[in-house]
Amino acid sequence: MNKKELRSKAKTMTATMNIGKEGLTETVIEEIKKQLRQKKLIKIKMLQSLAQDKNKDDVAAELVEKTDAVLIDRIGFVIVLAIKSAVNP
């Protein structure tokens, strides 16, 4: 699937993970990696307490780097990630 199709699919999904004020801990990163392996496409919600301390785009970029995933979308406090093998160029 291309990014547009994945973005469309993600619109109907509910967030499977919340990132709180603790931020991107090792446990959170491992859980995101696990969900990516199982589901291929996940939706993550950042709580507002995290966004007060960090830039939302920076959090999304850090997630992509640490999980080796592809950023499909970031709107407001929601990030959509996909495993690299699920995305066609």
C-alpha positions as CSV (number, residue, x, y, z in Angstrom):
1,M,0.0,0.0,0.0
2,N,1.2,3.5,-0.6
3,K,1.1,6.3,2.0
4,K,-2.2,7.7,0.8
5,E,-4.0,4.3,1.2
6,L,-2.4,3.8,4.6
7,R,-3.4,7.3,5.7
8,S,-7.0,6.6,4.6
9,K,-7.0,3.2,6.5
10,A,-5.7,4.9,9.7
11,K,-8.5,7.4,9.8
12,T,-10.9,4.7,10.9
13,M,-8.5,3.2,13.5
14,T,-8.5,4.1,17.2
15,A,-5.2,4.9,18.9
16,T,-3.5,1.7,20.2
17,M,-1.0,3.5,22.4
18,N,-0.8,6.7,24.4
19,I,2.4,8.5,25.2
20,G,2.2,10.5,28.4
21,K,4.4,13.0,30.3
22,E,7.1,10.4,30.8
23,G,7.8,10.6,27.0
24,L,9.5,8.0,24.9
25,T,10.8,5.6,27.5
26,E,12.5,2.3,26.5
27,T,9.3,0.5,27.5
28,V,7.2,2.6,25.2
29,I,9.6,2.2,22.3
30,E,9.6,-1.6,22.8
31,E,5.8,-1.7,22.9
32,I,5.5,0.3,19.7
33,K,8.0,-2.0,18.0
34,K,5.9,-5.0,19.1
35,Q,2.7,-3.5,17.8
36,L,4.3,-2.6,14.5
37,R,5.4,-6.2,14.0
38,Q,1.9,-7.5,14.8
39,K,-0.3,-4.9,13.2
40,K,1.9,-3.3,10.5
41,L,0.0,0.0,11.0
42,I,-0.5,1.7,14.3
43,K,-2.0,4.9,15.6
44,I,-0.4,6.7,18.6
45,K,-1.8,9.5,20.7
46,M,0.4,12.0,22.5
47,L,-1.1,13.4,25.6
48,Q,-1.0,17.2,25.9
49,S,1.3,17.0,28.9
50,L,4.0,15.6,26.6
51,A,3.4,18.3,24.0
52,Q,4.0,21.0,26.5
53,D,7.6,19.9,27.1
54,K,8.5,18.8,23.5
55,N,7.7,19.7,19.9
56,K,5.2,17.2,18.4
57,D,7.2,17.0,15.2
58,D,10.4,16.2,17.2
59,V,8.6,13.4,19.0
60,A,7.3,11.9,15.7
61,A,10.8,12.1,14.2
62,E,12.4,10.5,17.3
63,L,9.8,7.7,17.1
64,V,10.6,7.0,13.5
65,E,14.3,6.9,14.2
66,K,14.0,4.6,17.3
67,T,11.5,2.2,15.8
68,D,12.8,2.1,12.3
69,A,9.2,2.8,11.0
70,V,7.7,5.1,8.4
71,L,5.8,8.2,9.4
72,I,2.4,8.0,7.6
73,D,0.7,11.0,9.2
74,R,0.9,13.4,12.1
75,I,-2.1,15.5,12.8
76,G,-2.4,17.4,16.1
77,F,-1.5,14.9,18.9
78,V,-1.9,11.8,16.7
79,I,1.0,10.0,15.0
80,V,0.4,7.1,12.5
81,L,3.4,4.8,11.9
82,A,3.8,1.8,9.6
83,I,6.4,-0.9,9.3
84,K,8.7,-0.2,6.3
85,S,7.7,-3.4,4.5
86,A,4.0,-2.3,4.5
87,V,4.8,0.8,2.5
88,N,5.3,0.8,-1.3
89,P,7.1,3.8,-2.7
